[in-house]
């Protein structure tokens, strides 16, 4: 990966084959306990926590190698109307995740969620360095106060990533194929995209584990909260499609779900959905098959494909 080829402190290049081995280790992980694992069990919790912790990529945003872009590539990148939303989204996500982590009693689970928050904060730093490197002007950032309801904020962030990352995977690949993003820039951004795959894999397993461990009388309330989150997510995605809301607030969105004609190679809607499904499966493939995968958004996407074919 471009960020680890040279570390200024050491002044020495790292062997590229070693980097390839490291990258493979981060994308392929199997829990060391054999046999079936019951969803909601302590072993299940250990498995999804260890997945996130063991596959952490220790890259440092400060040493990312931002490639020099040709004038056309630079114009395309700086013209994207997504950078304010992207930076603010990651800023909100990190404080939401870390605030919830502070409320978790289990040490292993708290450590994993806290690292998730650290990675979200690192995404913001990466994006901040990108806009600085390429002279992209941003609006003044708002403050990021801790949420008043940490559990709600954590779940909202997790479900939001499940939606946005699914489409980001396909759009990122489309932008790579079309040449919208130069190969060097794709390589630099790749760790961020894969981290999103790990985050949603961790989150959907946390949701299943959490619900299984709720008393039966609390589960209806939990289901109502999840339904309310999905209603708000739909509402916010409609606002994103229209741009910024009437109050000028940038709503949550990953940094890639922008206009597909701008980012990609003008794929038809059916082709784009198919690409998103392929990329979603590919990015999850290397992790232990006993971990639950995100299913709702891919299922809705397959339903949409069937409707389109009819």
Buried (B, 14 or more C-beta within 10 A) or exposed (E): BBBBBBEEEEEEEBEEEEBEEBBEEBBEBBBEEEEEBEBBEEBBBBBBBBBBBEBBBEBEBEBBBBBEBEEEBBEBBBEBEBBBBBBBBBBBBBBBBBBBBEEBEEEBBBBBBBBBBBBBBBBBBBBBBBBEBBEBEBEEEEEBEEBEEBBBBBBBBBBBBBBBBBBBBBBBBBBBBEEBBBEBBBBBBBBBBBBBBBBBBBBBBBBBBBBEEEEEEEEEEBEEBBEEBEEBBEEBBEBBEEEBEEEEEBBBBBBBBBEBEBBBBEBEEEBBBBBBBEBBEEBBEBBBEBBBBBEEBBEEBEEEBEEEEE
